[in-house]
Amino acid sequence: TLGPAPLPKRLLAGILDMIPFGMVALVVLAHRVSPVALPLDKSSEAMKEALVQMRSDSGTAYTIMATTAAYLGYCVFMELQHGATVGKMLLGLRVVGDGGVRPRLREVLLRNLMKVMILVSGLAPLMLIVLLNRNRQRLGDMMGRTAVVVAHPAAGPPPGPQETHDDSQET
């Protein structure tokens, strides 16, 4: 039977998968903020006002939406095609559906839509639900009937014929 993935590995895999998308968002947002817009005196009140202005900017919202959509698409594509995202692959994890088989589109969509909705809505503490069930499933995993498990290592080539060492034939 397949065992649930250890939580530290799941967390690290999630972080590894988010890093490229977070970096793209930061680069795009950094280019949107002109140095003139940031106060030179850097007083906390002036900085706060500049950040509020950036937060209310529609370009910021579009950047966040586009990055989130790209992240969602990446997760869905990778889990459908490979059974795991790059982060999960690096840590030896994979996503399975009912019965331990590769998940179908519906299952992958549900688990990833729930993940994105929870993260974007600010309800990230709901991700801690993995601590409350024996299969270590997030809410999206429960809805999609999926689980993240430790991937079985790929079987290597069959062992060759055993070489016997005969000490009596020394030269």
Residue frames as a rotation matrix with the C-alpha (Angstrom) as fourth column:
THR 1
0.576 0.817 0.000 0.00
0.817 -0.576 0.000 0.00
0.000 0.000 -1.000 0.00
LEU 2
-0.139 -0.568 0.811 1.02
0.506 -0.745 -0.435 3.59
0.851 0.350 0.391 -0.57
GLY 3
-0.037 0.071 -0.997 1.77
0.980 -0.193 -0.050 5.65
-0.196 -0.979 -0.063 2.50
PRO 4
0.909 0.403 0.110 0.99
0.416 -0.898 -0.142 9.34
0.042 0.174 -0.984 2.88
ALA 5
0.161 -0.874 0.459 3.83
0.479 -0.338 -0.810 11.74
0.863 0.350 0.364 2.13
PRO 6
-0.194 -0.306 -0.932 5.63
0.971 -0.195 -0.138 13.27
-0.139 -0.932 0.335 5.10
LEU 7
0.757 0.629 -0.179 4.38
0.614 -0.778 -0.135 16.80
-0.224 -0.008 -0.975 5.79
PRO 8
0.225 -0.707 -0.670 7.81
-0.060 -0.697 0.715 18.50
-0.973 -0.120 -0.199 5.66
LYS 9
-0.716 -0.475 0.511 8.38
0.431 0.274 0.860 17.05
-0.548 0.836 0.009 2.18
ARG 10
0.096 0.835 0.541 4.94
0.995 -0.089 -0.040 18.20
0.015 0.542 -0.840 1.02
LEU 11
0.751 0.162 -0.640 5.57
0.325 -0.935 0.144 21.69
-0.575 -0.317 -0.754 2.35
LEU 12
-0.202 -0.919 -0.338 8.99
-0.074 -0.330 0.941 21.93
-0.977 0.215 -0.002 0.72
ALA 13
-0.584 0.059 0.810 7.61
0.759 0.394 0.519 20.60
-0.289 0.917 -0.275 -2.59
GLY 14
0.505 0.854 0.123 4.89
0.858 -0.481 -0.182 23.27
-0.096 0.197 -0.976 -2.50
ILE 15
0.546 -0.391 -0.740 7.41
0.002 -0.883 0.468 26.01
-0.837 -0.258 -0.482 -1.82
LEU 16
-0.548 -0.806 0.224 9.68
0.189 0.141 0.972 24.79
-0.815 0.575 0.075 -4.63
ASP 17
-0.290 0.523 0.801 6.74
0.955 0.217 0.204 24.84
-0.067 0.824 -0.562 -7.04
MET 18
0.721 0.665 -0.194 5.68
0.665 -0.743 -0.074 28.36
-0.194 -0.075 -0.978 -6.02
ILE 19
0.043 -0.797 -0.602 9.12
0.423 -0.532 0.734 30.00
-0.905 -0.286 0.314 -6.16
PRO 20
-0.749 -0.395 0.533 9.29
0.641 -0.224 0.734 30.57
-0.171 0.891 0.421 -9.95
PHE 21
0.038 0.856 0.515 5.79
0.810 -0.329 0.487 32.06
0.586 0.398 -0.706 -10.04
GLY 22
0.705 0.154 -0.692 6.47
0.628 -0.590 0.508 34.26
-0.330 -0.793 -0.513 -7.03
MET 23
-0.315 -0.908 -0.277 9.70
0.531 -0.410 0.742 35.50
-0.787 0.086 0.611 -8.60
VAL 24
-0.587 0.179 0.789 7.92
0.748 -0.254 0.614 36.39
0.310 0.951 0.015 -11.85
ALA 25
0.525 0.851 0.027 5.25
0.748 -0.476 0.463 38.29
0.407 -0.223 -0.886 -9.91
LEU 26
0.468 -0.408 -0.784 7.89
0.565 -0.544 0.620 40.15
-0.679 -0.733 -0.024 -7.89
VAL 27
-0.639 -0.742 0.202 9.85
0.609 -0.327 0.722 41.14
-0.470 0.584 0.662 -11.00
VAL 28
-0.307 0.611 0.730 6.71
0.748 -0.320 0.582 42.37
0.589 0.724 -0.359 -12.78
LEU 29
0.718 0.629 -0.298 5.48
0.668 -0.503 0.549 44.25
0.195 -0.593 -0.781 -9.72
ALA 30
0.106 -0.764 -0.637 8.92
0.646 -0.434 0.628 45.76
-0.756 -0.478 0.447 -9.06
HIS 31
-0.774 -0.386 0.502 8.95
0.631 -0.407 0.661 47.18
-0.051 0.828 0.558 -12.59
ARG 32
0.094 0.906 0.413 5.50
0.766 -0.331 0.551 48.65
0.636 0.264 -0.725 -12.05
VAL 33
0.762 0.132 -0.634 6.62
0.583 -0.566 0.583 50.71
-0.282 -0.814 -0.508 -9.06
SER 34
0.473 -0.613 0.633 8.54
0.322 -0.548 -0.772 53.74
0.820 0.569 -0.062 -10.20
PRO 35
-0.367 -0.693 -0.620 11.30
0.868 -0.017 -0.496 54.96
0.333 -0.721 0.608 -7.90
VAL 36
-0.787 0.139 0.601 9.53
-0.158 -0.987 0.022 58.33
0.596 -0.078 0.799 -7.86
ALA 37
0.227 0.971 -0.077 6.44
-0.212 0.126 0.969 56.69
0.951 -0.203 0.234 -6.37
LEU 38
0.371 -0.148 -0.916 8.37
0.817 0.522 0.247 55.53
0.441 -0.840 0.315 -3.33
PRO 39
0.974 0.038 0.223 8.98
-0.063 -0.900 0.430 58.24
0.217 -0.433 -0.875 -0.75
LEU 40
0.201 -0.979 0.025 12.60
-0.033 -0.033 -0.999 59.28
0.979 0.200 -0.039 -0.33
ASP 41
-0.182 -0.275 0.944 12.29
-0.891 -0.359 -0.277 59.82
0.415 -0.892 -0.180 3.39
LYS 42
-0.415 0.042 -0.909 11.03
-0.036 0.997 0.063 56.24
0.909 0.059 -0.413 3.76
SER 43
-0.691 0.295 0.659 8.92
-0.718 -0.183 -0.671 57.15
-0.078 -0.938 0.339 6.75
SER 44
-0.895 0.321 0.311 6.64
0.262 0.940 -0.217 54.31
-0.362 -0.112 -0.925 7.69
GLU 45
0.016 0.961 -0.275 3.51
0.130 -0.275 -0.953 56.34
-0.991 -0.020 -0.130 6.95
ALA 46
0.104 -0.043 -0.994 4.72
-0.865 -0.497 -0.069 57.37
-0.491 0.866 -0.089 3.48
MET 47
-0.874 -0.440 -0.204 5.80
-0.485 0.779 0.397 53.80
-0.016 0.446 -0.895 2.67
LYS 48
-0.616 0.722 0.316 2.45
0.355 0.612 -0.706 52.51
-0.703 -0.323 -0.634 3.83
GLU 49
0.250 0.721 -0.646 0.67
-0.303 -0.575 -0.760 54.98
-0.920 0.386 0.075 1.57
ALA 50
-0.279 -0.437 -0.855 2.81
-0.947 -0.025 0.321 53.95
-0.162 0.899 -0.407 -1.44
LEU 51
-0.989 -0.097 0.113 2.06
-0.090 0.994 0.068 50.27
-0.119 0.057 -0.991 -0.80
VAL 52
-0.232 0.972 0.046 -1.67
0.270 0.110 -0.957 50.94
-0.934 -0.210 -0.288 -0.44
GLN 53
0.189 0.242 -0.952 -1.56
-0.740 -0.602 -0.300 52.80
-0.646 0.761 0.066 -3.75
MET 54
-0.668 -0.506 -0.545 0.18
-0.740 0.531 0.413 49.85
0.081 0.679 -0.729 -5.41
ARG 55
-0.876 0.360 0.322 -2.25
0.185 0.866 -0.464 47.38
-0.446 -0.347 -0.825 -3.84
SER 56
0.062 0.978 -0.199 -5.25
0.110 -0.205 -0.973 49.25
-0.992 0.038 -0.120 -5.20
ASP 57
-0.335 -0.284 -0.899 -3.74
-0.811 -0.398 0.428 49.46
-0.479 0.872 -0.097 -8.70
SER 58
0.723 0.689 0.051 -5.53
-0.550 0.620 -0.560 47.28
-0.417 0.377 0.827 -11.27
GLY 59
0.358 -0.679 -0.641 -2.20
-0.671 0.290 -0.682 46.29
0.649 0.675 -0.352 -12.83
THR 60
-0.626 -0.547 0.556 -1.20
-0.779 0.398 -0.485 44.70
0.044 -0.736 -0.675 -9.54
ALA 61
0.094 0.766 0.636 -4.44
-0.608 0.550 -0.573 42.74
-0.789 -0.333 0.517 -9.47
TYR 62
0.825 0.204 -0.527 -3.93
-0.562 0.386 -0.731 41.56
0.054 0.899 0.434 -13.05
THR 63
-0.140 -0.958 -0.252 -0.36
-0.781 0.263 -0.566 40.50
0.608 0.117 -0.785 -12.27
ILE 64
-0.604 -0.038 0.796 -1.50
-0.688 0.528 -0.497 38.47
-0.401 -0.848 -0.345 -9.27
MET 65
0.467 0.851 0.239 -4.38
-0.541 0.489 -0.685 36.92
-0.700 0.191 0.688 -11.23
ALA 66
0.651 -0.265 -0.711 -2.14
-0.657 0.272 -0.703 36.01
0.380 0.925 0.003 -14.18
THR 67
-0.464 -0.882 0.080 0.54
-0.776 0.362 -0.516 34.53
0.426 -0.301 -0.853 -11.94
THR 68
-0.362 0.424 0.830 -2.04
-0.635 0.540 -0.553 32.56
-0.682 -0.727 0.074 -9.99
ALA 69
0.730 0.657 -0.190 -3.64
-0.559 0.413 -0.719 31.26
-0.393 0.631 0.669 -13.21
ALA 70
0.270 -0.724 -0.635 -0.21
-0.727 0.279 -0.627 30.23
0.631 0.631 -0.451 -14.53
TYR 71
-0.671 -0.497 0.551 0.57
-0.742 0.454 -0.494 28.42
-0.005 -0.740 -0.673 -11.26
LEU 72
0.104 0.814 0.572 -2.79
-0.577 0.518 -0.632 26.63
-0.810 -0.265 0.523 -11.38
GLY 73
0.785 0.188 -0.590 -2.22
-0.618 0.306 -0.725 25.62
0.044 0.933 0.356 -15.01
TYR 74
-0.197 -0.953 -0.232 1.26
-0.807 0.292 -0.513 24.36
0.556 0.086 -0.826 -14.19
CYS 75
-0.592 -0.009 0.806 0.02
-0.673 0.556 -0.488 22.22
-0.444 -0.831 -0.335 -11.28
VAL 76
0.464 0.855 0.234 -2.88
-0.507 0.472 -0.721 20.76
-0.727 0.216 0.652 -13.28
PHE 77
0.640 -0.262 -0.722 -0.72
-0.692 0.212 -0.690 20.02
0.334 0.941 -0.045 -16.35
MET 78
-0.398 -0.917 -0.017 2.12
-0.799 0.356 -0.485 18.42
0.451 -0.180 -0.874 -14.40
GLU 79
-0.499 0.243 0.832 -0.12
-0.605 0.590 -0.535 16.30
-0.621 -0.770 -0.147 -12.20
LEU 80
0.660 0.750 -0.034 -2.13
-0.516 0.420 -0.747 15.08
-0.546 0.510 0.664 -15.20
GLN 81
0.655 -0.435 -0.618 0.90
-0.591 0.213 -0.778 14.33
0.470 0.875 -0.118 -17.37
HIS 82
-0.241 -0.925 -0.296 3.40
-0.353 0.367 -0.860 13.13
0.904 -0.103 -0.415 -14.77
GLY 83
0.425 0.477 -0.769 1.45
0.526 0.561 0.639 12.47
0.736 -0.677 -0.012 -11.58
ALA 84
0.334 -0.375 -0.864 3.52
0.845 -0.286 0.451 15.13
-0.417 -0.881 0.221 -9.81
THR 85
0.988 -0.153 0.032 4.81
-0.132 -0.928 -0.348 18.67
0.083 0.339 -0.937 -10.05
VAL 86
0.288 -0.955 -0.073 8.54
-0.056 0.059 -0.997 19.31
0.956 0.291 -0.036 -10.32
GLY 87
-0.161 -0.320 0.934 8.73
-0.905 -0.330 -0.269 19.99
0.394 -0.888 -0.236 -6.58
LYS 88
0.642 0.465 0.610 7.05
-0.670 0.727 0.151 16.69
-0.373 -0.506 0.778 -5.79
MET 89
0.893 -0.345 -0.288 9.27
0.045 0.707 -0.706 14.83
0.447 0.618 0.647 -8.27
LEU 90
0.037 -0.951 0.308 12.42
-0.424 -0.294 -0.857 16.28
0.905 -0.098 -0.414 -6.70
LEU 91
-0.376 -0.131 0.917 11.29
-0.926 0.013 -0.378 15.04
0.037 -0.991 -0.127 -3.30
GLY 92
-0.958 -0.085 -0.273 10.05
-0.119 0.987 0.111 11.63
0.260 0.139 -0.956 -4.43
LEU 93
-0.537 0.842 0.054 6.33
-0.033 0.043 -0.999 12.34
-0.843 -0.538 0.005 -4.07
ARG 94
-0.944 0.325 0.053 3.36
0.048 -0.022 0.999 11.89
0.326 0.945 0.005 -6.38
VAL 95
-0.452 0.880 0.144 -0.38
-0.811 -0.339 -0.477 12.50
-0.371 -0.332 0.867 -6.48
VAL 96
-0.974 0.216 -0.073 -2.72
0.167 0.895 0.413 9.52
0.155 0.389 -0.908 -6.71
GLY 97
-0.299 0.948 0.109 -6.46
-0.801 -0.312 0.511 9.18
0.519 0.066 0.852 -7.14
ASP 98
0.457 0.576 0.677 -8.78
-0.832 0.547 0.096 6.56
-0.315 -0.607 0.730 -5.69
GLY 99
0.975 -0.033 0.219 -7.11
0.071 0.984 -0.165 3.18
-0.210 0.176 0.962 -5.61
GLY 100
0.255 -0.963 -0.094 -3.60
0.110 -0.067 0.992 4.60
-0.961 -0.263 0.089 -5.96
VAL 101
0.150 -0.155 0.977 -3.92
0.969 0.218 -0.114 5.22
-0.196 0.964 0.182 -9.70
ARG 102
-0.878 -0.452 0.158 -2.97
0.479 -0.840 0.256 8.36
0.017 0.300 0.954 -11.61
PRO 103
-0.330 0.801 -0.500 -5.63
0.310 -0.408 -0.858 11.02
-0.892 -0.438 -0.114 -10.91
ARG 104
-0.071 0.440 0.895 -8.09
0.997 -0.001 0.080 12.07
0.036 0.898 -0.438 -13.59
LEU 105
-0.568 -0.143 0.810 -8.75
0.389 -0.915 0.111 15.64
0.725 0.378 0.575 -14.78
ARG 106
0.444 0.836 0.322 -11.69
0.028 -0.373 0.928 16.19
0.896 -0.402 -0.189 -12.41
GLU 107
0.725 -0.210 -0.656 -9.65
0.684 0.331 0.650 15.08
0.081 -0.920 0.384 -9.40
VAL 108
-0.342 -0.940 0.011 -6.63
0.940 -0.342 -0.021 17.20
0.024 0.003 1.000 -10.31
LEU 109
-0.356 0.287 0.889 -8.77
0.236 -0.893 0.383 20.26
0.904 0.346 0.251 -11.05
LEU 110
0.713 0.701 -0.024 -10.64
0.171 -0.141 0.975 20.01
0.680 -0.699 -0.220 -7.74
ARG 111
0.504 -0.552 -0.665 -7.51
0.856 0.212 0.472 19.59
-0.119 -0.807 0.579 -5.61
ASN 112
-0.550 -0.813 0.192 -5.68
0.834 -0.547 0.074 22.47
0.045 0.200 0.979 -7.29
LEU 113
-0.131 0.588 0.798 -8.65
0.218 -0.769 0.602 24.87
0.967 0.252 -0.027 -7.51
MET 114
0.832 0.442 -0.335 -9.22
0.386 -0.029 0.922 24.42
0.397 -0.897 -0.195 -3.78
LYS 115
0.087 -0.889 -0.449 -5.53
0.975 -0.017 0.223 25.03
-0.206 -0.457 0.865 -3.06
VAL 116
-0.681 -0.359 0.638 -5.49
0.575 -0.802 0.162 28.27
0.454 0.477 0.753 -5.05
MET 117
0.217 0.848 0.484 -8.82
0.163 -0.521 0.838 29.48
0.962 -0.103 -0.251 -3.63
ILE 118
0.766 0.035 -0.642 -7.64
0.634 0.125 0.763 28.88
0.107 -0.992 0.073 -0.07
LEU 119
-0.226 -0.948 -0.223 -4.29
0.948 -0.266 0.173 30.61
-0.223 -0.172 0.959 -0.63
VAL 120
-0.640 -0.009 0.768 -5.72
0.445 -0.820 0.361 33.62
0.626 0.573 0.529 -2.50
SER 121
0.358 0.903 0.239 -8.60
0.240 -0.336 0.911 34.11
0.902 -0.269 -0.337 -0.07
GLY 122
-0.246 -0.525 0.815 -6.26
-0.674 -0.511 -0.533 34.42
0.696 -0.680 -0.228 2.88
LEU 123
0.695 0.556 0.456 -7.57
-0.717 0.490 0.496 31.22
0.052 -0.672 0.739 4.45
ALA 124
0.010 -0.816 -0.578 -4.16
-0.590 0.461 -0.662 29.55
0.807 0.348 -0.477 4.36
PRO 125
-0.544 -0.205 0.814 -4.63
-0.820 0.336 -0.463 28.18
-0.178 -0.919 -0.351 7.90
LEU 126
0.594 0.793 0.137 -7.15
-0.716 0.599 -0.359 25.78
-0.367 0.116 0.923 6.30
MET 127
0.302 -0.574 -0.762 -4.13
-0.608 0.499 -0.617 24.09
0.734 0.649 -0.198 4.77
LEU 128
-0.596 -0.571 0.565 -3.39
-0.786 0.268 -0.558 22.79
0.167 -0.776 -0.608 8.27
ILE 129
0.482 0.845 0.231 -6.28
-0.862 0.504 -0.045 20.35
-0.155 -0.177 0.972 7.92
VAL 130
0.293 -0.468 -0.834 -3.59
-0.409 0.726 -0.552 17.87
0.864 0.503 0.021 6.76
LEU 131
-0.722 -0.607 0.333 -2.67
-0.524 0.165 -0.835 17.54
0.452 -0.778 -0.437 10.43
LEU 132
-0.341 0.708 0.619 -6.15
-0.857 0.037 -0.514 16.31
-0.386 -0.706 0.594 11.34
ASN 133
0.764 0.640 -0.075 -6.56
-0.618 0.694 -0.370 13.25
-0.185 0.329 0.926 9.14
ARG 134
0.435 -0.613 0.659 -4.59
-0.058 0.711 0.701 10.05
-0.898 -0.343 0.274 8.87
ASN 135
0.470 -0.240 0.849 -4.05
0.847 0.393 -0.358 10.30
-0.248 0.888 0.388 5.11
ARG 136
-0.335 -0.622 -0.707 -2.60
0.462 -0.763 0.452 13.82
-0.821 -0.176 0.543 5.46
GLN 137
-0.271 0.344 0.899 -5.03
0.941 -0.102 0.322 15.23
0.203 0.934 -0.296 2.91
ARG 138
-0.973 0.078 -0.217 -5.75
-0.050 -0.990 -0.133 18.90
-0.225 -0.119 0.967 2.30
LEU 139
-0.121 0.987 -0.109 -9.32
-0.216 -0.133 -0.967 20.01
-0.969 -0.094 0.229 1.77
GLY 140
0.137 0.109 -0.985 -8.69
-0.970 -0.186 -0.156 19.90
-0.200 0.976 0.080 -1.99
ASP 141
-0.828 -0.458 -0.323 -7.40
-0.504 0.861 0.073 16.34
0.244 0.223 -0.944 -1.71
MET 142
-0.719 0.625 0.304 -10.54
0.113 0.537 -0.836 15.31
-0.686 -0.567 -0.456 0.15
MET 143
0.204 0.837 -0.507 -12.80
-0.473 -0.369 -0.800 16.96
-0.857 0.403 0.321 -2.42
GLY 144
0.170 -0.220 -0.961 -10.84
-0.981 0.056 -0.186 15.56
0.095 0.974 -0.206 -5.36
ARG 145
0.913 0.145 0.380 -10.37
-0.256 0.931 0.259 12.17
-0.317 -0.334 0.888 -3.69
THR 146
0.545 -0.823 -0.157 -6.62
-0.033 0.165 -0.986 12.37
0.838 0.543 0.063 -4.11
ALA 147
0.916 -0.388 -0.105 -3.62
0.129 0.036 0.991 11.91
-0.380 -0.921 0.083 -1.86
VAL 148
0.479 -0.864 -0.153 0.05
-0.722 -0.289 -0.629 12.81
0.499 0.412 -0.762 -2.03
VAL 149
0.970 -0.128 0.208 2.15
-0.002 0.847 0.531 9.73
-0.244 -0.516 0.821 -1.43
VAL 150
0.020 -1.000 -0.018 5.77
-0.567 -0.026 0.824 8.69
-0.824 -0.006 -0.567 -1.45
ALA 151
0.607 0.138 -0.783 6.57
-0.784 0.268 -0.560 7.56
0.133 0.954 0.271 -4.99
HIS 152
0.806 -0.367 0.463 8.00
0.182 0.900 0.397 4.09
-0.563 -0.235 0.792 -5.30
PRO 153
-0.054 -0.880 -0.472 11.59
-0.569 -0.362 0.739 4.26
-0.821 0.309 -0.481 -6.50
ALA 154
0.577 0.205 -0.791 11.99
-0.811 0.262 -0.524 3.20
0.100 0.943 0.317 -10.08
ALA 155
0.794 -0.282 0.538 13.14
0.063 0.919 0.388 -0.38
-0.605 -0.274 0.748 -10.35
GLY 156
0.032 -0.877 -0.479 16.71
-0.806 -0.306 0.506 -0.64
-0.590 0.370 -0.717 -11.56
PRO 157
0.079 -0.055 -0.995 17.93
-0.822 0.561 -0.096 -3.18
0.564 0.826 0.000 -14.09
PRO 158
0.963 0.267 -0.044 17.72
-0.203 0.818 0.538 -6.78
0.180 -0.509 0.842 -12.95
PRO 159
0.368 -0.881 0.296 20.84
-0.672 -0.032 0.740 -7.98
-0.642 -0.472 -0.604 -11.22
GLY 160
0.214 -0.411 -0.886 23.34
-0.852 0.365 -0.375 -9.76
0.478 0.835 -0.272 -13.43
PRO 161
0.669 -0.024 -0.743 24.59
0.179 0.975 0.130 -13.27
0.721 -0.220 0.657 -12.77
GLN 162
0.906 -0.340 0.252 26.34
-0.343 -0.240 0.908 -13.52
-0.249 -0.909 -0.334 -9.44
GLU 163
0.313 -0.880 -0.357 30.07
-0.467 0.185 -0.865 -13.69
0.827 0.438 -0.353 -9.81
THR 164
0.991 -0.063 -0.116 31.63
0.132 0.561 0.817 -16.27
0.013 -0.825 0.564 -7.59
HIS 165
0.390 -0.910 0.140 35.06
-0.856 -0.414 -0.310 -15.70
0.340 0.001 -0.940 -6.27
ASP 166
0.947 -0.118 -0.297 37.03
0.164 0.977 0.137 -18.90
0.274 -0.178 0.945 -6.21
ASP 167
0.669 -0.714 0.209 40.09
-0.685 -0.481 0.547 -18.52
-0.290 -0.509 -0.810 -3.98
SER 168
0.437 -0.513 0.739 41.59
0.158 0.852 0.499 -21.78
-0.886 -0.101 0.453 -5.25
GLN 169
0.587 -0.185 0.788 42.35
0.809 0.152 -0.567 -20.32
-0.015 0.971 0.239 -8.69
GLU 170
0.813 -0.356 -0.460 44.83
-0.186 -0.909 0.374 -17.67
-0.551 -0.218 -0.805 -7.63
THR 171
0.793 -0.564 0.231 47.77
0.468 0.319 -0.824 -17.12
0.391 0.761 0.517 -9.96
